[in-house]
Amino acid sequence: MFDRLHWIIITISIAGLFLLPVILAPFDLLLLTEILLMGLFALSFNLLFGYTGLLSFGHAAYFATGAYVCGYLVKHSVPFFLAILAGVIAALVLAAGLGYLSVRLDRIYFAMLTLAFSMMVYTIIFQWRDVTGGSDGITGIFATDLGIPGISIKLQGFSAYYYLTLILVAIAIYLLWRITHSPFGELLQASRENYQRLLFLGIDVRQLRWIAFILAGGFAGLAGALWSPFQRVANPEIAHWTFSATPVLMTVLGGYGRFAGPLVGATLFIGLEHWLQSNQRYFWQWLASLPLFPDTLVERQLNLWHLFLGLLLIPLILSFQGGLLASIEKIGKYFFPQRSQS
């Protein structure tokens, strides 16, 4: 359980997040909204990987399901709150079906099966043009009102959608925290450490993992359902297996097995991504000053921010093994060692 200091920090953080639209520019609000959504996506993955010990390479399938279902319904004038709910339910149903088959395997076989299922979902989305729009996706997704009967809540402007995202993501984070800190969460961690002992005690590990798989898919679906109206589009790229690598990287970067690790990783990853996209021209200017670098390549100024991002992430991951939060904890214990109580 959290002590009083932790709750004070959380309260101040939430209050600060609610006050940020007053001082931030519209672009900064968009960036913060993206961090919240991708942070929830990474947290849902961490429920599987960090707490249950299951590495999924197909988590994007549930994110994309929520995004496409919500986007399709919003385009057909369904109230936004119902579209969000439908996106979450669709992701839960898909996760229940695919998870029932996936949890029968373990380790690398589980990872490969989730990858195969994810590519099946991607293929369906890419080919079902009448519904999903094919390679173009579903475009022009605008949610102007929350759509609750009798209550008019407009979503026009960056601040309104940011507040909606903040509230829903905060509720989801609280639910995830309760799940991971419940007896069920303790069983998940026990199955990660030694599932043979749980089998010896008579606990159905498959059912335990299946429930975790469904919950993780539902929370990923919520992030996706909020993503498509935020981006105004749902495209097949968010269902591809490469997009599934994003929460993996965020979780490892921040610290898997630690509840706040994916949030820290999402903040760092997206912050670096946008900073590099905005400033890569300065990297090209620096490269132009190097004597052995080809002038023709510098003049073209290729869009290589992915390369620069990788060059930054490699030393970060190697330097902070176990994640950024784990490294901070080690540094804190080094400078502030706990005295043993007699």
N, C-alpha and C positions, 0 to 999 in steps of 0.2 A: 504493500500500500504506500501511497505517496504521503510524505510528511507535510507539515504546514508550509515549509519553504517552497516545495514543488507546486502546491496549489496556488500560492501567491504568484509564482512565476507564470503559471498557466493563465491565471486571471488577468495579470498585466498584459500578457501576450495577446489574449483575445480582445481586450479593450483596445490595445494598440492597433490590431488588425481592423477593428471597426472604425477607428479614427483615421486610418491611412487615406481613404478617398478625399479627405479634406485637404491634404497636403501634397498628394501625388498627382503627377500628370497622367492623362489618359493612357499613354503607352505603358507607364509603370503599372497601372491598374490591370491592363491586359496581361502583362508579364506575371503579376502576382496571381491573377486568376488561373493562368496556365500552371503555375507552380502548385496551387491548391489541387487542381484536377489531376495532375501527374503525380503529386504526392499521394493522393488517395489511391491512384492506380498502383503505385509502388507498395503502399501499405497493404493492399489486398493481396498482392503477390507475396509479401513477407509473411502473411498468415500461412501460406503454403510452404515457402522455402525456409524462412527463419524459425518458425515455430513448429512446423510439422516435418521439416526435413525433406520436402518434395520439390525438386527442381523442375519447373514447368517451362517449356519453350513455346507454349501456345496460349499464354495468358491474354494475348491481344484479341483472341477470338471473342471473348466475353465483353471486352471493352468495345469492340466493333459492333457486336450484336446490340448492345445498349445504344450506341451512337446511331446505327442505321434504323432501328425500330423507332426511337424517339424522333429522329429526323424525318422519317417517312410519315409518321402520324402528324407531326407539326405542319408538314407541307400540305396535309389533307385536312387542316383546320381542326384537329383534335386539341382540346385544352392541354396546355403545356404540362400541368401537373399530372394529368392522366398519361401523357406521352412519356414522361419520366418514369412513372410507375410501370408502364408497359415495357419500357426498355429494361428495367431492373428485373421484372418477372421473366422476360424472354431470356436474359442472361442466366438467371437462376435455373430455368428449365434446361437450357443448353448445357450448363455446367453439371446438372444432375445426370443427364444422359451420357455425356462424354466422360464425366468423372467416375460414373459407375463402372465403366470399362477400364479407365486409366489406373484406378487405385488397385486393380488386380495385379499390377506389375510394380516393380520397385527399382530404385536407382536409375541407371542410364536407360533402362527399358521404359520406365515411366516417362522420362524426359523425351525420348524419341516418339513415343505414342502421342503425347500431347502436341508435339511438333507436327505429326502427321494429321491429327484432327484439326489443328489450326490451319494447315494448308488446304484442307477440305473446305473449311468455312470460307477461306479466302477465295477459293475457286468458285464456290457458289455465288459469293458476292460479286465477283468479277464477271461471271457469265450470265447472271440473272438480270439482264439489262432492263426488262420491263419494270422491275421493282426497284433495283438498286442503282440503275443508271450506268452499270458497267464500269469502264475505266474512268468515266467522268464523275461517278458518284452521284449523290443527291446534293444538289446545290440550292442556294437561296433559302436556307433554313432560318427563318426569322421568328423568334418568340417575343411578341410585344406585350403579352399579358400572361400572368400565371394561370389564369383560367379557372380559379376556384369560384363556384357559384355563390353569388351574393357578396363577394369580396373582390374589389378591383385593385390589383397590384400590378402596376405597369413595370415593364422591364426595359424601357427605353433608356439608353445611355449606358456607359461603362460602369458607373457606380452601382446601378440597380442590379445588374447581372452579377457583379462582384459580390454584393451583399447576399444574393440568393445562393451563389456558390459557397460563400463562406459559411452560411448557416447550415446548408445541407452537408457540406464536407465536415464541419465541426460535429454535427450529430453522428455522422458515419464514423468519425475518428473515435468518438466517445463509445459507440457500440463496439467497435473493434477493440478498444482498450478493455471494456468489460468482458468481452469474449476471451481475450488472451490472459486476463487476470482472474478468470473463473476456474472452477475445478475442471471444466472442459479444456480450457487452455493449458492447465497443468498436464492433462493427459496427452495433449498434442505434443508438448515438449518431451514428455516421457517416451512417446512413440518415436520421436526424433532421436533420442539418445539410445534407447534400447527397446525396440518394439517386441523383441522376443520375450522379455519379462512380462510385458502386458499380455501377450498371448498366454503365457504360463498362468497369469492371474485370471484368465477367463474373459478378458476384454476383447471385443471385436474390433481389431485395429483397422480393418477395411472400412467398416461403417464409420469409425472415428475419422478416418482420412476422407471418406466420401463427403461427410458433413462439412469438413473444413474446405474441401474442394468447392462445394456448392456455395458456401458463404463467401469464399474468395471471388468466385465468379459473379456473385450478386453485387458485391462492392465495386468490382471492376466495371460491371454494367452500369452502375450509378455514375461512375466517373465518365464513361462513354456517353451516357444519356445527356449529361451536362456539357460534354465536349462539342457535339455537333451543332447545337444552337450558338455556342460560343464562337466556333470557327466558321459558322454559316455554311458548313459543308461536311458531308460524311463521305470520305473517299476510301477506296480499297486498300490504300497503303496502311491504314490503321489496323487491318486484319492480317497483314503479312507477318511472317515469322520474325523478320528483322525488327519490327516494332515491338515484338515480345521481348527483345533484348534490352529495351529501354528500362523497364522496371527492374530487370536483373542488375543492370549496371548501377542504377540509382540505389538499389538496396545494398549492393556490395560496397559502393562508395561511402554511403552513410553508416552502414553497420547492420548486417543481418542479425536477427535474433534479438535486437534491441528495438523497442516499439517505435521510438522516434527516429531511428536510423534512416528509413526510407524518406521521411520528410526532409531531413538534413541533406540526403543525397540528391533528392529532386531539386531542392533549392540551389545546391552547388552546381549540379549538372546543367540545369536550364539557365542559370545565371552565366555560367561559362559559355554556353552555346550562343546566347544572344550577344554577349560581350564580344565574342570572336566574330560573329557575323557583322557586327557594327564596326569593328576595328581592324578587319583583316587587311585593309588597304595599307595600314601602317606596317604590318608584317612584310608586305610586298616592298614597301619603301626600304625597310631594313635589309631585306634580301638583295635589293638592287645595289646596296652599298658594299656587298661582299664581292671581292675581286673574281672569284671562280664561279659565280652563279651566272647562268646564261641570260644575257640581256633580252633575248627574244621571249623567253618564258616570263620574265618579269613584266615586259610590256603587255603581254596578254592578260596578266592578272587573273588567272583562273580562280574559280570559286572553290577554293581548297580549305574552307574553314573546318571541314570534317577532319582533315589531316592535322591541322593545328590543334583541334580539340583532342584528338587521340594522343598527340605529343604531350599535351598537358595532363591528360588523365592517367597515362602510364606511370609517371613518377608519383602522382597522387596515390594511386592504388598500391604501388610498391612501398611507398613511405608509410601509409596508414593501413597496414595489414590488420584485418578484422574490422575495418571501417573507421571513419573519422571519429565517431562517438567513442569507440573503444580506445583510440589513441588519446583522446582528450581525458578519458577516465584514468589512463595510465599516467599521463603527465600530472593530473591532479593528485593522484596517490603518491607520486614521487615528491612533489613539493609540499603536499599536506598529508603526511602519513598519519593513519589512524592509530591512536594509542590503544594498546590492549587494555581491556578492563579487567581488573583483578577481582 
